[in-house]
Amino acid sequence: MSELARVRGLRRSYMSGGRALEVLRGLDLEIARGEMVAVVGESGVGKSTLLHLLGALDRPGAGSYLFEGHEMFGESAEVLARFRTRRIGFVFQFHHLLPEFTAGENVMLAGLIGRRAPGEARRDALQLLDDLGVSPRRDHLPSQLSGGEQQRVAIARALMTAGALLLADEPTGNLDSGTSERVFGVLRDVVRARAVSVVMATHNERLARQCDRTLLLREGVLESLGATPGGPRQEMARP
């Protein structure tokens, strides 16, 4: 598989109690096109920080980030904003849907923000909702949806902007185990069909085992736990 993105020497510190707390300490990562990568680790080790940097929501203290061959950390705020709305999708533990808009409108808005024509945004939104099994609920408000349906809509919205990479931070952490498995299964099938890469931070070992690779974030660097034995795309694992 060809490479989508590469991170080298990533460092990020925060001030805590008057001193600098280094969260990422020279982290390296490669992401292949169409690959699903799970990042596991204890709370507070920097999993969300890593996703924020990959999504250009934050800048590091040091390090490089090549995305499709382009160095992202040297780009202007304007360029990074376009990057986020056209190439990257974000899914969080809580759906964060706009309560005054229907499911279909929530997804369509993401396309409009990414500068798609209204007709195109509507068509793509309806297709994604259909792919994720919630098209019959497109005219319902978030308050009228179940937790699993709300998160499926949030995933559809993220995929409207995820031209290449979807970043998921505990995407099913707010759901019960059965719903979590079902929602993740739909997510996995849809991103596979669309050849979208995924980096997912999770505490859920069952979900992590369904990804192509699992990486442990510990003491500011990533350690490979390898590919899932017998799992999908095992040949893509790296040492």
Disulfide bonds with the S-S distance in Angstrom:
none
